[in-house]
Amino acid sequence: MYRLERSFLLICTALVWFSAGAVAQENPDRVVQEGVPQGTVTVGQFSDSEIFPGTQRDYSVYVPAQYKADQPARLMVFMDGRGYANPQGAFRVPVVLDNLIHRQAIPVTIAVFVNPGTIPATAKGAQSRSNRSFEYDSLGDRYANFLVDEFLPVALKGLNVSADPADRAVCGISSGGICAFTAAWEKPEQFGKVLSHIGSYTNIRGGWAYPGLVRKTKEDPKAIKVYLQDGRDDLNNLHGDWPLGNQDLAAALQYAGYTYKLVMTDGGHSSKWGGEVLPEAIQWLWDDKAESTDLPSEQTRPAWEPHPDAVRQEQTPEGSVQIMEPWESTIFPGTTRDWSVYVPAQYKPEQPAALMVFQDGERMRDVNGRWRIPIVFDNLIARGDMPPTIAVFINPGHEKSKPRQKGRHSNRSLEYDSLGDRYARFLLEEIIPEVQKRYNISDDPDMHAIGGSSSGAICAFTAAWERTGFFRKVYSSVGSFTNLRGGNVYPALVRKSEPKPIRVYMADTSGDVDNAFGSWPWSNQRMASALKYMGYDVRFDWAEGYAHNADFGGGRFPEAMKWLWRKETPTPTLDTRGDLGGDLTLLNLLIRGETWELVADDLGFADALCADKAGNLYFCDMKAPAIIRIDAADGTRTELAKESVSGLEFSPDEALLYGCQGAQNRVISINPSSGEVKTVAKGVKPNDLAVTRDGFLLITETGAHQVTRINPRTGEVAPVDIGIARPNGIALSNDGGTLAVSDSGGAHTWTFRVNEGGVLDAKMPTMPMRLPIDQKGEFRFHEAPPYVAASRGDGMAVDKIGRFYVTSALGVQIFDPTGRPCGVLPKVDEDQPLTTCMLAGKDHSTLYIAHGKRIYRRKLTVEKPKR
């Protein structure tokens, strides 16, 4: 670590700042002041991390002129340190601290500026890789441990810094902002203060969860003080809505009793506005008497009158409501429920009717209540504003073993608030077949709707989300997209899932509930924002005031039904301006109108997809057995060899194909011209393989939990990694410098640095896999749903701009080159395994998937959009 005196640089830049200040009236605390003692800045590099192996990072340390070695100083740690330390940048922290400390506005404070890690490339032609997102955006204590156990003891060596967490702050911008919050959240005994600028409380790597987590600490808040700054025009992109994310977190901090401040400035995703308020932010942070922001929540009870279409009209034919026998469910065993069916006067048995299902049915069909659905349907159907529609009003289940109370249903939350397909299955396997016995219901999913209020609303959305093949319309009033049972994940899921053909109406108000489980107003706004961003046909009606009731939603219900059942099919307007240069949204990858096309059918079992430089596709029918080539130009199929392989890859010069034969304990080579087969290595149990630029084979040996290197020239075999639960798929980045390995038995896909000779290091779980919900697990109140521990991550591919495509139990999971999730393309055939994928065809822009007995393909736009 060497010393760099700042005086000359600051004198030069002061002239610029003073001249700018004459025009912009610069805050004097952000400008070098005559007579103010200047601290010193020393710089260094840290490259000894075991927590983030293989990384190196620059850092610097500011020590104020007033520092005395015999008096412990306060501490501020800044992520993305270079930007904060830059005396000509937006923040100018050394200058600000000089001024604040000099006039005793804050105590003597040492600042540490640390950059995110970089993994330097070692292989020829490879590029260094940023570790920023993995370090900053990931939840958990990994980065906090890095700071406390590895980095700060080095950076602060020889300096006397207070150990009191109230004297220690952690700070950052964007992903560094959520990183700062995470560090304090995980280690409040180390860091008692958080300064977050335009923090990424979104779904880059799960940060959406923080408002729910914060609320759960109300009875025992963590000893942290939080300053949040965001711009009103901050990002809205594939990861989330930054202004809504910051405001949702602020509401959670307020509910749970934290000392916090929320400052919503002008501007967007830039350091400019955070820099302008930095002096005030630092003073607030160190002020023991600082007051919290107060976000008011106003509930009102405006005079309610029914909508004209919720009033009986003369000459309007009235439908009938048939009370059904109480239903005892097998999917929800031990429960019974009341239900009824509305049949419009216009229903004709010979003409298929539309269908709409309402949760909390007894309340929704009450003609003297707020919804008055039978009356509304009578009027709208008679006028032609919606088709003749059978309505099913169904109450939540009640456990037969428990006494009944009017309006209380013991199984309501479990059925309505739980994620997964259990309630959808209940409707499709039990209730709707019973309705279809009596009435002629259309088979067209666009003629099927489902709706509800509060928990019934999120239940309606979940049913459509899980069974889009049946339900295509959703009505939601004051929907509980909160942490009752993990429903707060939906805005994050929506933005990173292939858009579904669902039309969604939503209504909510600013006076809706704010409690231990979430803020209904912020959650509904986040949900509506996500649906709009992804191009859904969505309408969100909003009003100030009101409360968690049916007044607003009931009053708008007729208009909602007209909109929901309208015949217009609008073309969505997609706005991806909020996506930054490195963000790879599904909206720019998927081509509108393109879907999966069947390429091969009636195979024994498809696997081992690979492609040559010309875009020709190769695959194995493992049960035939046969290795087959599909010509990129005309689709002609040619059988190359009668072999069964689970992995297939070309040598660098494409003179040979290498194949994995685990059943025969060997790796083989195949001459694509002659079909000649030779053994390359024996005594291994290969699953899949990749070939390095210098010709080494890297294979996954799933049962042995290891990645193995093979020298095809000598047959030498050596393990290069041990410890992944079930290593499966394997792929190299385009530059050959990064290896990705999926884990069929775990929750991550791992990455390594590839060195010359096929040597691996810098192992980290950088790609978080989305996991299926365990429908047999325990669905607990105020907890996330139970997830299957194993992603079943399998084969993978890499496209020309570096996205990784990983097949899994849920479908094809897509990641950007830094490992951030981009989204999921669901399986085509739910009952078939999805084993691997490959980019082939013209320009390698068609994604092929091996899907059990079939192979499908889909055209994509794999280039980055022009800006």
C-alpha angles and dihedrals in degrees: 000000000000134000124248118187112217100199100099093043092048093049090053095046093043089071090058093047095047093050091047090047091058088065104030098033092236117213103260091225088066094054130075106259125210112248095019112125112239124223124223129248123210123189134209146156128243120203106150102093121140091179091058099025119203095017129126128189140181121233141171136202126216117206115186121230089243094059115124119193093221093056120066111239127214117253135223120183116198123199116211080032099180091066094049095045096047106112090207096045133094096271106036090186097178090054093046092048091047090056098040094047092046093056091041093242088135133016124263103292134187115209126206117198113198128179125213118265125269125201105218114220117242103175117089112267095008124126129229114257128224116232093190101111094045091050099040107031099042118100120225134060101292097105094038089054089049091054097045102035104032118014111034095051087060098040093047097041110143094012125111107228126170117255092205108110089217086065095050127078133183121205142184150149129240106332086003087058094058088041089057091049091048092051092053092040091054096039111027087155086067105033121033099172134056129195111189124182117193087337119203099235088160138097102287087119104345103299090138087083097071100088089055093046093048093052091055090063096061093113092048111019118194115252096251132122116210134203115190124189123180137161120243088229097046122140128308107183146123091307098050148277109302099198092048091044093053093045092047090053090048091053089051092050090050093049093049093049102249124154102246143147127211118198116184106194133181118272140044140261097338138110091231098090096038088052092053092056096037097105091053091044094053092047091050090049093055096039108103090200096050114139126226126242113260114217104194121216113202121197118193136179106213116189108277126218125170118255111256089249089056091062124084111260124208114246091020111126112238123225123217133244117217116202108220129210113269110273123231109201129217094192088053097033120204094024133113130191141184120237143167141192128226116210118192120228088241094060114124119187092221092056119066111240130214118251133220126180122203125197118216082032101177092059094043094054096046104121090204096050133079099276103041089180099174090056093045091049091048091055098041095044092048091052094046095245090126134013123260099286133192108216123205115203109195130175125215117266123267123206109247090217092064127073116256123245121189110263093005122113116182096205097046100104094043092052099038106033099040119101121225134061103290097103092042088053090050090056097042098041101036118016106031095048087055090052091047090056089063105032139036104247122188117251091214109107089210086067093057122087135172130193149167148151129258108337088001088060097054086045089056092050092047091052091053092042092053097038106030088151087072109023119049102160129061131189116196128179119180087343118202098233087156140103099285087117104346100293090134087083094072100090088052093048093047093056093051102041128083104267113262123217094252126136111211131195117191134182129184142144139219091246094060121123124301110185146126092305100050148286109293093199095052093041093052091047090051090049094049091047091052093049092048093048091052092052100252120159093251136158121191119192113197135182136177119247123002119112141239095305143094098266098101098029093044092049091053096041098102091050089047091054092049090052095043094050097039115130095226115109104199124204107239120241107226117206114190097161089115092062112100123222095272096043113106107195121190088235090072094041100050120070115223111246094017118113138158117311123198112243103169132011139182094035121155092233125330121220145131101059116185138155138213126225091269091059098251112150125229125192142161129235094205096196097047087042106229142128109219135192121211113201113234093216105048107004093245113163123221126183111224103180141350094241135123114226133167095201131032131184139159127243113246092263093042090235091123141029116218119210137191118230106178093168089060095040094238150097116230137196123221125199103224091206101047102019090233112161124207134174113247100179137359134201096048133110101216123189103172136348148203130199121223123222090254091054105259119140119229113195133183115231100195099187093047092048091230148112112228131200122218125192101211091198094059104016089236113159125199135161113245099179135019128184112053106127097233111352108201126148119040134188141164127228116248093260091049092236100108129052121199121200123187121216113217089189099047146048102256144057109225130220131206136185111246115220129189113292094029094286114156132209140140091069114187137155093240101155115065110207121217108240130215119247113254102234090192093053129097114276104208128195115254091010135102114262118269110269129203108253095221121066092195087226107188138160122001146192139198125220128215095271094046107263114151117222114200123185116221145155090284098044136267110343114203126206133182120238091272093053098256112145113251098180149287131269106205125232116274096215110035093198095053129078118246106219110168147341140209141189109234142138126067111356088354088270099129118090115217122193130195103221111178107278093000143060119212133186136200131188116236139181100238097170120093113258116254115249 
